[in-house]
């Protein structure tokens, strides 16, 4: 597939850089049909939001990318579907830290090995979690919520994106750090359903990935974010305090999100997708779009760098999993 000259010039004019555009090496005859991008959660969460932003921007370079939401088992079903797919470049995964932590650290019977069965292509962005509560809860700060939870033992619950997800693990870590272990966890098939129940008042608390949608709900008063897990304030919402600022530095956590292919996908195809993603991420307009949606763009990634960062993520989350003692299935 040859990149048309007018496409190169158009992308370069957006700030991507003509040299970067020209340097893309195209795998012969790829792609010749639509690519399926599996999002391992229902619509409404960070993976779905980022997946759709990426797919739309990649159209000039890779053609049509069809989003397929396969939720369930804390991301395991979607991840396994890609791990078992044909390694031809036509089935990709929007994955990252969450999937690797879930399968490597928390599953007694993992459906696949993310380090062996998936090939990292490119880390697109970093995402953070938020401690979100329903407006009916009489607390406006993280410490007020902790005090309220301790004063009402056995009456509260929190929702998360699925058993074994980093949202679940972070919620259990929150309980451990604050001495509120009697807050009951409620698993969902993804962040979208959990957020819907939080907004409707079915649950009083949720550990959710901070996205543009979540920020809109916070600013409209439909939910209240009392802290975020980022090391510094999120650029899209500098009014939100970090957990460390709120007196809970142990809840400083982050997760990477990016694109994967089934293991044994040709290096030429992986490199083509990686270079195309690098080109798109060099566009400052796209960078700002991600920032506005509460993501932190990853500007210097590659298949090997992404693999190493995921191995480091597993090492970082290992003591958290051990401290919480969480194992599923």
C-alpha positions in Angstrom: 0.0 0.0 0.0 1.5 3.4 -1.0 0.8 6.5 0.9 -0.5 9.2 -1.5 1.7 12.3 -1.7 -1.3 14.6 -0.8 -1.9 12.5 2.3 1.8 12.9 3.3 1.6 16.7 2.8 -1.7 17.0 4.6 -0.4 15.1 7.6 2.9 17.0 7.6 1.0 20.3 7.6 -0.8 19.2 10.8 2.5 19.2 12.6 3.4 15.6 12.1 6.5 16.3 10.0 7.2 15.4 6.4 10.3 13.3 7.1 8.4 11.1 9.6 5.6 10.6 7.0 8.0 9.6 4.3 9.9 7.2 6.5 6.9 4.9 6.9 7.7 1.4 5.6 4.6 -0.3 4.2 4.1 -4.0 4.4 3.2 -5.3 1.0 -0.5 -5.4 0.3 -1.4 -4.5 3.9 -4.0 -3.6 4.7 -6.3 -4.7 1.9 -9.5 -4.9 4.0 -10.9 -3.4 7.2 -9.0 -4.0 10.4 -10.9 -5.0 13.6 -9.9 -3.3 16.8 -11.1 -5.3 19.8 -11.9 -3.2 22.9 -12.0 -5.6 25.9 -14.8 -3.6 27.6 -18.3 -2.3 26.8 -18.6 1.3 25.5 -18.2 4.0 28.1 -14.8 3.5 29.5 -11.2 4.7 28.8 -10.3 1.8 26.5 -13.4 2.5 24.3 -12.8 6.2 24.3 -9.1 5.9 23.3 -9.8 3.1 20.8 -12.3 5.2 18.9 -10.0 8.3 18.9 -7.1 6.2 17.5 -9.2 4.4 14.9 -10.6 7.6 13.5 -7.2 9.2 13.1 -5.7 6.1 11.5 -8.1 6.0 8.6 -5.9 8.0 6.2 -3.0 5.6 6.9 -4.6 2.2 7.5 -8.1 2.5 6.1 -11.3 1.5 7.9 -10.9 0.2 11.5 -14.0 -1.4 12.9 -14.4 -1.3 16.7 -15.5 -4.5 18.3 -16.4 -4.4 22.0 -15.8 -7.7 23.7 -16.4 -7.2 27.5 -16.3 -9.6 30.3 -14.0 -11.2 32.9 -12.2 -8.0 33.7 -10.9 -7.7 30.1 -9.9 -11.3 29.8 -12.5 -12.3 27.1 -11.4 -9.6 24.7 -7.7 -10.1 25.3 -8.1 -13.8 24.8 -10.0 -13.3 21.5 -7.1 -11.3 20.1 -4.5 -13.7 21.5 -6.2 -16.6 19.6 -6.8 -14.6 16.4 -4.9 -15.1 13.2 -1.6 -13.1 13.3 -2.3 -11.4 10.0 -2.7 -7.8 11.2 -6.5 -7.7 10.8 -7.4 -8.3 14.4 -5.8 -5.8 16.9 -6.4 -5.1 20.6 -6.7 -1.9 22.6 -4.9 -3.2 25.7 -2.3 -2.2 28.2 -1.4 -2.3 31.9 -4.8 -3.5 33.0 -4.8 -6.6 30.9 -1.3 -7.5 31.7 -1.8 -7.1 35.5 -5.1 -9.0 35.4 -3.7 -12.1 33.6 -0.2 -12.2 35.0 -0.9 -11.3 38.7 -4.5 -11.9 39.6 -5.8 -14.9 37.6 -5.3 -18.4 39.0 -6.3 -19.8 35.7 -5.4 -17.1 33.1 -7.0 -17.4 29.7 -3.8 -16.4 28.0 -0.3 -15.1 28.7 -0.2 -11.4 27.6 3.6 -11.3 27.5 3.8 -14.4 25.2 0.5 -14.3 23.3 0.4 -10.6 22.4 2.9 -8.5 20.5 3.0 -4.8 21.7 2.9 -2.3 18.9 2.7 1.2 20.4 1.7 2.8 23.7 -0.7 5.6 22.9 -1.4 7.2 26.2 -1.3 7.0 30.0 -4.5 7.1 32.0 -5.4 7.6 35.6 -8.2 6.5 38.0 -10.5 8.6 40.0 -12.3 7.9 43.3 -15.8 8.9 42.4 -18.8 9.1 44.6 -22.5 9.8 44.2 -23.6 13.4 45.1 -25.9 12.1 47.8 -22.9 11.0 49.8 -22.2 13.7 52.4 -18.5 14.2 51.5 -16.8 16.7 49.4 -13.2 15.6 49.9 -11.4 12.3 50.0 -10.8 12.6 53.8 -14.4 13.4 54.4 -15.4 10.3 52.5 -13.0 8.1 54.4 -14.4 9.5 57.7 -18.0 8.9 56.4 -17.1 5.3 55.4 -15.6 4.6 58.8 -18.7 6.0 60.5 -21.0 3.8 58.5 -19.4 0.4 58.4 -21.0 -2.3 56.3 -23.3 0.1 54.5 -21.2 1.1 51.5 -20.1 -0.5 48.2 -18.0 0.5 45.2 -18.2 -0.5 41.6 -15.4 -1.3 39.2 -14.7 -2.4 35.6 -14.5 -6.1 36.4 -13.1 -8.7 38.7 -9.3 -8.5 38.5 -9.1 -5.2 36.7 -6.7 -2.6 37.9 -9.9 -0.6 38.9 -10.8 -3.5 41.2 -7.2 -3.8 42.5 -7.1 -0.1 43.2 -10.4 -0.2 45.0 -9.1 -2.9 47.3 -5.9 -1.0 47.8 -8.0 2.0 48.8 -9.7 -0.1 51.4 -6.4 -1.4 52.7 -4.8 2.0 53.0 -7.8 3.7 54.6 -8.9 0.9 57.0 -12.3 0.6 55.3 -12.2 -3.1 54.3 -16.0 -3.5 54.8 -16.8 -1.5 51.7 -18.2 -4.2 49.4 -16.9 -4.5 45.9 -19.4 -4.8 43.0 -17.9 -6.0 39.7 -19.3 -4.9 36.3 -18.5 -5.9 32.7 -16.8 -2.5 32.2 -16.5 1.0 33.4 -19.5 2.2 31.4 -22.1 0.1 33.3 -20.4 1.0 36.6 -20.6 4.7 35.8 -24.2 4.4 34.8 -25.1 2.8 38.2 -23.1 5.4 40.1 -24.9 8.2 38.4 -28.2 6.6 39.1 -27.4 6.1 42.7 -27.4 2.3 42.6 -23.9 2.4 44.1 -22.4 5.2 46.2 -18.8 4.9 45.0 -16.8 3.7 42.0 -13.1 3.4 41.0 -13.2 4.7 37.4 -10.7 5.7 34.7 -10.8 9.4 34.3 -12.1 10.3 30.8 -13.7 13.2 29.2 -17.1 11.7 29.8 -16.3 11.2 33.5 -15.1 14.8 33.8 -18.4 16.1 32.2 -20.4 14.1 34.7 -18.3 15.5 37.5 -18.6 19.1 36.4 -22.4 18.7 35.8 -22.8 17.4 39.4 -23.9 13.9 38.4 -21.0 12.4 40.3 -18.1 13.8 42.4 -14.5 12.9 41.9 -12.8 13.4 45.3 -9.3 12.4 44.2 -7.3 11.1 41.2 -4.4 8.7 41.2 -2.1 10.7 39.0 1.3 11.8 40.4 0.4 15.4 39.5 -2.8 17.1 38.6 -4.4 16.0 35.3 -4.0 18.7 32.7 -7.6 18.4 31.6 -8.9 19.0 35.1 -6.4 20.9 37.3 -9.1 21.5 39.9 -9.1 17.8 40.9 -6.7 17.0 43.7 -4.4 14.0 43.6 -4.7 11.2 46.1 -1.3 12.2 47.4 -2.4 15.8 47.9 -5.5 14.5 49.8 -3.3 12.5 52.2 -3.2 9.1 50.5 0.1 8.9 48.5 -0.1 5.1 48.4 -2.9 5.5 45.8 -0.7 7.1 43.2 -1.2 4.8 40.2 -1.2 4.9 36.4 -1.8 2.7 33.5 -0.7 2.6 29.9 -3.0 2.0 27.0 -2.0 1.0 23.5 -2.3 -1.3 20.5 -1.4 -5.0 20.3 -1.4 -7.7 17.7 -1.6 -11.5 18.2 1.9 -13.0 18.8 3.8 -14.0 15.6 2.3 -11.1 13.6 4.9 -10.1 11.0 7.4 -7.5 12.0 6.7 -5.5 8.9 3.0 -5.2 9.8 3.8 -4.3 13.4 6.3 -1.7 12.4 3.9 -0.2 9.8 1.2 0.2 12.5 3.7 1.6 15.0 5.1 4.2 12.5 1.6 5.2 11.5 0.7 5.7 15.2 3.9 7.6 15.8 3.0 9.9 12.9 -0.5 10.5 14.2 0.7 11.2 17.8 3.2 13.8 16.4 0.2 15.9 15.5 -0.3 18.5 18.2 -4.0 18.8 17.5 -4.4 15.1 18.2 -2.2 15.4 21.3 -4.5 18.1 22.6 -7.5 16.0 21.8 -6.1 13.2 24.0 -5.2 15.7 26.8 -8.7 17.1 26.7 -10.1 13.6 27.2 -7.8 13.3 30.3 -5.2 11.1 28.6 -1.5 11.8 28.7 -0.1 11.1 25.2 2.9 8.8 24.9 5.2 10.6 22.4 8.2 8.2 22.4 7.1 4.6 22.0 7.9 1.6 19.9 7.1 -2.1 20.1 10.2 -2.8 22.2 9.8 0.2 24.5 6.1 -0.7 25.0 7.1 -4.3 25.9 9.6 -3.1 28.5 7.2 -0.6 30.0 4.6 -3.3 30.4 7.1 -5.6 32.1 7.9 -2.7 34.4 4.2 -2.1 35.1 3.8 -5.7 36.2 6.8 -5.3 38.6 5.2 -2.1 39.9 1.8 -3.7 40.5 3.2 -6.9 42.0 3.6 -5.6 45.6 0.2 -3.9 45.3 -1.4 -7.2 44.4 0.5 -9.0 47.2 -0.4 -6.3 49.8 -4.1 -6.6 48.9 -4.0 -10.4 48.6 -6.4 -10.3 45.6 -6.8 -13.5 43.6 -9.7 -14.3 41.3 -11.2 -17.4 39.7 
